[in-house]
Amino acid sequence: PNKTAQMKKLTLLIPVLILVIASCSKDKKSQSDLKETEEFKTQVIQKEKSIVVAISNKKIKTEEIRTLLKMYDKLYMDNPKDTAMASYLMKGGELALNYNLLKRALNYFDAVENSFKNTSHYPMAVFMKAFVYEEAKDTALARKYYEKFIKENPDHELVGDAETSIENLGKTLEEIVQEFESQRTPDQKANKESKKKKKIDGGF
């Protein structure tokens, strides 16, 4: 009877022990992953600094930009639920946009819009999506996201810029300048002519 009781007790303890061991293993793995992520973040920061130096020295190569973007990709894929990733995604989007990698830029801003709505980066991600679509000459989607940005963030400091962008969608630079000139008051036009005359006469 005692042996039977011991066997039953052991049978009940085994699943508990398995759970405890698994939990300890998970904690160790989690700590290891965290350490690895922090080390990789340090590498990202170093890469960012080297690229800033290269840009200031006008010696930047597109391949270096792509390397940093891949590092941002890895950070996000390894930590898809970490809200701190929103900042890296925004930097990736802006960097890609600056080097005319429009599709890559959209991917980054998409990720922030879809995965990090509760962060402070969300409104800017929507605005930047509109801007990228405008750069890509997709006026329909540019309008959609500018309007979404305005609706969701009526008090944002960039609402005026969004409204102006909507008004100018599809227009050439020449058309925008002509419209701006037509809206000048007589005093503003006279002041412009006066400044123009001073330049011709050798003034600054």
N, C-alpha and C positions, 0 to 999 in steps of 0.2 A: 504493500500500500504506500509506503514511504517513497519507494522508487517511482511509483506511478504519479504521486503528487509532485515529486521533483521534476519529472519529465514534463508534466503539464505546466509547471511554473517556468521551466526553461523554454518551452514552446511559446509561452506568452511573452517572455523577455526578449527573444530573438528579434521580432519585428521592431521592438523599441530600440534595441541596440543598433540595428541597421539604420534607423532614422537618425539616431544621435551621431553615428559615424558619418552618414551622408551630410548632415547639417554641418559638422566640423569641417568636412572636406569642402563644402560649398563656401564656408566662411574664408578658408585659406585661399581658395580660388578667387573669391571676390577681392580679397586684399591684394593678391598677385595681379589681378586685372587692373585694379586701381593704381598700383605702383607703375605698371606698364603704361597706363594712360597718361599719368603725370610725367613720366620720362619722355613719352612721345610729344606731349604738349611743349616740353622744353625744347625739343628738336624743332617743332613748328615755330616757336618764338625766335630761335636762332636763324631759321630760314627766312622768316619775315624781316629780321634785321639786315641780313645779307642782301635781300632784294631791295630794301629801302636804300642801302648804300649804292647798289648797282644802278638804281634808277637815278639817284642824285648825281652819279658819275656818268650817266647816259651810256652805260655799258650793259644794260639789261637785255637778256635773250628770252624770247618767247618760251623756250623750253624750260627755263628757270621758273617762269610763271606757272606753266603747266605742272611742274614738280610740286610747287606749293599748293596748287589746287587739288592735286591728288592726295596730299597730306591732309587737307581739310576734309576730303571725301572719306579717308580712312577714319579720322576722328569721329565723324558723324556716324558712319556705319558701325563702328565699335561701340558707340554710346548714343543710340538713336533716341533715347528718352531723357537724356541729360539736357536740361534747359540751357546749360552753359554753351551747348553746341550752336545755339541760335546766333551767338556772336561770331563764331567762326564761319558759319554759313553766310552771314551778311558780308563779312570781309571777303569771302570767296566770290560772292556775287558781284561786289563792287570791283574787285580786281579783274574778274573775267570781263565785265562790262568795259572797263578802261582799255582792255586789249582787244575789244571787239569780238569777244567770244560770247555772242549773245545767247546761244542755246545753253551754254554752261551757266551763264548768269541767271537765266530763267530757272534752271534746275535748282539752284541755291535758294532763290527767293520763293520758289514753289514749296520747297521743304520747310522753310520758316512759316509760310502761310498755312500749310496743312498740319504741321506737327507742333508748332510752338505759338499757338494763338494767344496763350496767356502770358506771353513775355512782352517786354517793352519794344522788342524788335518787330513785332507783327505789323503795326501800321506802316512802318517804313518799307517792309517787304512788299506790301500791296502797292505802295506808291512806286517803288522801284520796278515792279513788274509792269506797271503802266508805262513807265519811262522806257523800259527795254522794248516793249511792243511798239512804242512810238518810234524808237530808233530803227526797228525792223520794218517800219512803214505799215504795220498792221493797225490801222486806225480804229477798226471795230473793237479789237481787244484792248487797245490803249484806252479808248473811251470807257469801256466796261470797268476797267480797274481804277481809272481816275475817279469815276463816279462812285465806285465801291469805297474808295479811300475817303472821299468827301462825306458820304453817307455815314460811315462808321466813325469818322473822326472830325466832326464839324468844327471843333475848336483847335484843331492842329494848325501849327504855324505854316504848314505847306499847302493848306487848302487854297489859298490865293493862287499859288503856282499851278496847282492841279486844275483850277478853273480856267486859268489863262491857257494852259496846255490844251484843254478841251476845245477852247475857242479857236485855237490855231492848228488843230489837227488837219493834216492834208494840205496845208498851205505852204507855199515856197517861202524862203527867207525874204525874197523881194516883195511878195504880197504882204507879209507881216510888217515890213518896214514902211510900205506905202500906207497901210492902214494906220500905223502909228503916226506917220507924218500928217495924215488927214485929220487926226484927232487933236493935233497941237492947237493951242489958242494963238491968236494974232500976236500976242506979246512974246510967246515962246518962239514963234517963227522969226520975229524981229530980232530977238536975242541971239538966235542961231546965226542969222545973216550977219549980225554985228561981229560975232566971234569969227566967222568965216572971213570977213573983210580984214580983221586984225591979223589973221594968219597970212593973208595975201600981202599985206603991208609989211610983213616981217615981225609981227607980234607973236607972242606965245600964249 
